[in-house]
Amino acid sequence: MASLRDIVTSASINLLSAFGFLMAFAILRIQPFNDRVYFPRWYKKGTRSSPTRSGAYASKFVNLDCRTYLNFLNWMPAALRMPEPELIDHAGLDSVAYIRIYLLGLKIFVPLAVLSFMVLVPVNWIGDTLERAKDLNFSNIDKLSISNVPDGSKGFWAHIVMSYVFSFWTFYVLYSEYKVLATMRADYLASETRRPDQFTVLVRNIPPDPDESVSEHVQHFFCVNHPDHYLTHQIVYNANKLASLVSKKRDLQNWYIYYQNKFERTSKKPLTKTGFMGLWGTKVDAIDHYTSQIQKLNEEEAVERERVKKDPDAIVPAAFVSFKSRWAAAVCAQTQLCRNPTLWLTEWAPEPRDVYWDNFAIPYFELTIRRLIIAVALFFLIFFFMIPIAFVQSLANIEGIQKVFPFLKPLIRIESVKSVIQGFLPGIVLKIFLAVLPQILMTMSKIEGYPSISALDRKSAAKYHMFILVNIFLGSIITGSALQQLKTFIDLPPTEIPKTIGVYIPMKANFFITYIMVDGWAGVAAEILRLVPLVLFHLKNTFLVKTEQDRYEAMEPGSIDFPVGEPRIQLYILLGLVYAPITPFLLPFIIIFLAFAYVVFRNQVINVYDPKYESAAAFWPDVHKRVVIGLFISQLLLLGLLSTKKIGRNHFALLPLPVLTIWFFMYCKGRFESGFIRFPLQEAMVKDTLERATEPQFNLKAYLKDAYMHPVFKSSDVEKSDFTFEEEKSPLVATTRVATKLSPDVNSSFPVQSDA
Amino acid sequence: MASLRDIVTSASINLLSAFGFLMAFAILRIQPFNDRVYFPRWYKKGTRSSPTRSGAYASKFVNLDCRTYLNFLNWMPAALRMPEPELIDHAGLDSVAYIRIYLLGLKIFVPLAVLSFMVLVPVNWIGDTLERAKDLNFSNIDKLSISNVPDGSKGFWAHIVMSYVFSFWTFYVLYSEYKVLATMRADYLASETRRPDQFTVLVRNIPPDPDESVSEHVQHFFCVNHPDHYLTHQIVYNANKLASLVSKKRDLQNWYIYYQNKFERTSKKPLTKTGFMGLWGTKVDAIDHYTSQIQKLNEEEAVERERVKKDPDAIVPAAFVSFKSRWAAAVCAQTQLCRNPTLWLTEWAPEPRDVYWDNFAIPYFELTIRRLIIAVALFFLIFFFMIPIAFVQSLANIEGIQKVFPFLKPLIRIESVKSVIQGFLPGIVLKIFLAVLPQILMTMSKIEGYPSISALDRKSAAKYHMFILVNIFLGSIITGSALQQLKTFIDLPPTEIPKTIGVYIPMKANFFITYIMVDGWAGVAAEILRLVPLVLFHLKNTFLVKTEQDRYEAMEPGSIDFPVGEPRIQLYILLGLVYAPITPFLLPFIIIFLAFAYVVFRNQVINVYDPKYESAAAFWPDVHKRVVIGLFISQLLLLGLLSTKKIGRNHFALLPLPVLTIWFFMYCKGRFESGFIRFPLQEAMVKDTLERATEPQFNLKAYLKDAYMHPVFKSSDVEKSDFTFEEEKSPLVATTRVATKLSPDVNSSFPVQSDA
């Protein structure tokens, strides 16, 4: 076990490296040529453009103003300054809800840490188990943990009572946060301006009709069953092939532009090879080659476009049906239409940009089969993923590499390189697997057939959470592969499992402290530096960008990586809840992580990310559920640990806690969840009435006409559809937020502009 | 272990006793004076009246026609003869669905039995384990069971394969039966004539309003949020006290009539004591006493009636809101109205007679607390019920009885009586507990706050099913109290549990065969005899009945005891599924039970029961779920049993089965369940349109005016509200069923009338 000094050393190293990242960030961000990497959100919103000062040429790229280097940490208060309503307006409710997860963690753990250090640390300290056991290696940290309390001590009552206090405090925070989020969501939906998805319902599993086309069938069905409310509908085309042609064309166009630029700079006809990735094949003139390729694709695309529009088989049995009022859309989304509940399935339509177009054609039976297969696959992925990894690791040895890449032979022959490869390669294979894991999980979610990107993100997060729970949390406690763990769990009685794990928990505190620093602190610091987008942007800027428009498109602001980020926060919250009554010393590390991440992500949300969609915090029920799961696990583990402490049957005093936790979960589910799934008729009616009064002449049909058109059918200019801009310009109800949008207070957080 | 001969003896005894019951039934039912006990359904329907033949006086009471005694079993084909559509019309869909549970069992087990006897019995027979183990007592039955197959034998593959065949066959039957029931329900709802619940939604948790009464608040809310559809509403009074006064008065009136009759017969003023139950206190003139008591109650009732109508506190925050069309009611029942999803909760209103009036005032938070408490209480009831029973048993010994009832002393002194008491008393205490258990479970369900009697029945059945599963099924296999079992399960690894139980399963086959005969066969035979109602009817008829109307009310046709009956069937189905691959010899006993019960309950449904409500088979999803649970348990137990048979890892070939079962359950749930909860808009629209075309002038508001009035506000004459009769006379759509209602074919099943 590591001593206090080890921890301090490790903490200093990690603090220093995080500090290094921050320094780099502070310097890089105030350079004008990085402006689009660190402030893309403002470019996307149109409130910022390239720095075009009239000063020296150099100052266009490098910041020469020394004063700005002095207060290089001023992004932190700036990030914290923007008030929440404005932040919702600026970045959307999803982003705000996401950074509130960190806030939730802080609200839980700051009081928990204070209480732990006031009550539990003294109790642990006066226990003298570890001092008496002279032959054991122990550190001061261990003296602060529950291990130091002697078996059968009355001191354990402190842990039992505090566990109740901790749980009830967590209940309180979770409940009030859920309530706040539910209100925020309801307010957000109520204050929103007109949006196509408010009037639209996604209808799936439309049964085939021998006499009518899908479009006619939909129209007749809704004219009959919603006679007073049906407005219009849009059918869905299976344009997957067309979409792949379009994206292929875009790739080719990039290459074309690259060679064009090269030609302009060097005045020498660039050549390329026709084979894969330009790596082999006959050499040809690059510009001609890509021109002809693009030409060919253009023709293919035109043919395919015609085919999709005419071929009845290209029409998917799904449609977006729009209604005359929000009330009618809310009614249709929430009710069962057909006697057979697997036909004419309705749900609230996702935002147009949130639609995942590939998943509309799956019939109900196939859908359930897919979910079964994915559930089984997920089980195997979680518990048996080490088997293929080990297999690849056995292949990825020196000999294997020499065979595949013979040109590397001389390099590998060097002894030092060889030993590095042999030492690191297996680890790298695992790292690569872990890096592509989110992608694998996303593919699995896509196979499950969810119709919107936000739903896919949520489902992937759920899968990743399970993976982390089993393979990182349990896997670190009970060392050994998940497969071995599975065997252990199956062979142990249910009461023994928490006991077995609980006993290991205090011993692993140091490991997890290091983990929090390495993965948590450094990870967050790396997030703010945005190394990969930085490099990518400058590469693109150098080789592809010609016009201002190109530069606009070269920015890749990214967005919150919910399927990966959220389960990671949940791991830290779980660790905090588990260790709060056992090794309180771990809590400050988690608090630092949460606070740091909160500031960093607030900065990213304000300055960087461009959300892919807006689901109005639809993921909060999942967040809530996973914190409750963490709490439940922590209670079971404490129960298991205490049952080994020879305190008679006193540990049964903890038994009501898990029952209460389940009840709390069900209560909150009933109380709040439907606010995240359904749209209450009362709210819909209020908005409808207001709108009828203010804009009686509005042509809703024209407004909705092309809202749910597959993106490939829109020309790239129309891609950012007009209405979103139109809305922003003329919101239905004027809010004060719009007025404050460009207040000086806000602008002061962007040093470059305020300097201008 | 019992030998084949023991089983045959036991079977003969049980068959004989069942035969005795049937004989008694056959003779009793054709006596005219029992006509109202065995054919009350027809009296309730108004198609049969007291036999008033002009013949001899005796023949009014005793059947003197010898011919009818000869073919005394002709009720059986008569019971089977009525076709299903007619039966639905005659007794309602609930009854038909209930007897279809037996049919479901038959459909599962007849092919299973044939297959088992063709495939598994030979495999078991040629195994010679039991013959080689000479020292073991074994019977021919055991030679037919899986115990006879030697460890490690390839013969177990037969059991594995057959387990798949059995499961898939069960899936098929369950699926097709669910489909049939869903269609039957949809057809039933579609063919139904106008009923108040089609237009009405139950709204609960109406928030208090400082300025408006509940009634005004409801009206304004729905006028705003369902402006085109809202018709009227009825508020709910808290009339529980009034209802108890009314029921008390009815009791007193019965006593009054009893003494009045006595007086008329004996011409002697009857006396009574004023104390409890007329057992002690001062003697007074009975008729005067009860007249004054009734008078007093009348006054109290009038005061309370006025109070309830005027006191705003007597109004419960719930209402029945009616709409102009079925479509609007279906919409309102399925959608969320208010931003806070725990307010303005809507659900499809139960039938007026199905409403459970006491449960409307519970706010959401209290409701969840109640459910938590009941869940914990149910857990303790199931696992710890033996503790209070044992306590009472320890009190209920000879000495205790002597103390409480000193006058019994001389009787108890007799040695033989003493030993009988000592031997039977503990058993009787347990029997009494088991007899009142359904009542306890029903009270628990009432505390949980369900608003309709049908829901209460379903929830009680679910609780009873769990009790039977733990205390009868598992309790019989692993002897010992449920508490000990709980300890066993907690201390065993999850993989060991099916193993431990699985090993005991083959040994307990004989016990369960006896159980099926004693509890199943004899129970069904006792059901048809209706001994208790028979005695009660004749007591009432002698002491209370004066007019034809009294006699009508003295009939207690009863109804299907769903909360007790359904879980019992599930126990037999579970036994069948568990033993099908292990001891196929048990299957014929179950098949006989199911077939016999099917005929008996068909007779009861046709001739006896008067349903309390009509939920249109809303309980079928529960039935389906419990059969699936049984199947799941049987698969786990077979897996556990085979894992002890030393066949390597071959028993893992069974692992996909439980996964498939879960998937099957979820598939069916998604495919059918909403048909049992929601009312599809398409169907509602069809009925609305039809009705508007046929009866454009119908005054719906007047029709719905008093539909949902608390029964105590209706005078007893109005109690059977007019509209139900009106409907029956003029159905919206004329069906052929009405025409066949009184066809000779049907009447032939009632010997007394056909003789007239």
Contacts between the chains, C-beta under 8 A, distances in Angstrom:
chain1	res1	chain2	res2	distance
A	186	B	339	5.0
A	224	B	682	7.9
A	224	B	685	6.5
A	225	B	681	5.3
A	225	B	682	5.5
A	225	B	685	5.2
A	226	B	681	7.8
A	228	B	228	7.2
A	330	B	335	6.7
A	331	B	331	5.0
A	331	B	335	5.8
A	334	B	334	5.6
A	334	B	335	4.5
A	334	B	336	6.9
A	335	B	330	6.7
A	335	B	331	5.8
A	335	B	334	4.4
A	335	B	335	6.6
A	335	B	678	7.3
A	335	B	681	5.5
A	336	B	334	6.9
A	336	B	674	5.6
A	336	B	678	4.5
A	336	B	679	7.6
A	336	B	680	4.8
A	336	B	681	6.9
A	337	B	680	6.0
A	337	B	681	5.3
A	337	B	682	5.7
A	338	B	680	5.6
A	338	B	682	5.3
A	339	B	186	5.0
A	339	B	675	7.0
A	339	B	680	5.0
A	339	B	682	6.4
A	339	B	683	5.9
A	340	B	675	7.9
A	341	B	670	7.5
A	341	B	671	7.0
A	341	B	672	7.3
A	341	B	673	7.7
A	341	B	674	4.1
A	341	B	675	5.8
A	341	B	678	7.6
A	341	B	680	7.6
A	342	B	670	6.9
A	342	B	671	5.6
A	344	B	682	7.9
A	364	B	670	7.0
A	364	B	671	7.1
A	365	B	667	7.6
A	368	B	663	7.0
A	368	B	666	6.8
A	368	B	667	4.7
A	368	B	670	6.6
A	372	B	659	7.7
A	372	B	663	4.5
A	376	B	659	6.8
A	489	B	494	7.8
A	490	B	493	6.4
A	490	B	494	6.0
A	490	B	495	4.9
A	491	B	493	4.9
A	491	B	495	6.5
A	492	B	493	5.2
A	493	B	490	6.4
A	493	B	491	5.0
A	493	B	492	5.2
A	493	B	493	5.0
A	493	B	494	7.8
A	493	B	496	7.6
A	494	B	489	7.8
A	494	B	490	6.1
A	494	B	493	7.8
A	494	B	494	6.4
A	495	B	490	4.9
A	495	B	491	6.5
A	496	B	493	7.6
A	659	B	372	7.7
A	659	B	376	6.8
A	663	B	368	7.0
A	663	B	372	4.5
A	666	B	368	6.8
A	667	B	365	7.6
A	667	B	368	4.7
A	670	B	341	7.6
A	670	B	342	6.9
A	670	B	364	7.0
A	670	B	368	6.6
A	671	B	341	7.0
A	671	B	342	5.6
A	671	B	364	7.0
A	672	B	341	7.3
A	673	B	341	7.7
A	674	B	336	5.6
A	674	B	341	4.1
A	675	B	339	7.0
A	675	B	340	7.9
A	675	B	341	5.7
A	678	B	335	7.3
A	678	B	336	4.5
A	678	B	341	7.6
A	679	B	336	7.6
A	680	B	335	8.0
A	680	B	336	4.8
A	680	B	337	6.0
A	680	B	338	5.6
A	680	B	339	5.1
A	680	B	341	7.6
A	681	B	225	5.4
A	681	B	226	7.8
A	681	B	335	5.5
A	681	B	336	6.9
A	681	B	337	5.3
A	682	B	224	7.9
A	682	B	225	5.5
A	682	B	337	5.7
A	682	B	338	5.3
A	682	B	339	6.4
A	682	B	344	7.9
A	683	B	339	5.9
A	685	B	224	6.5
A	685	B	225	5.2
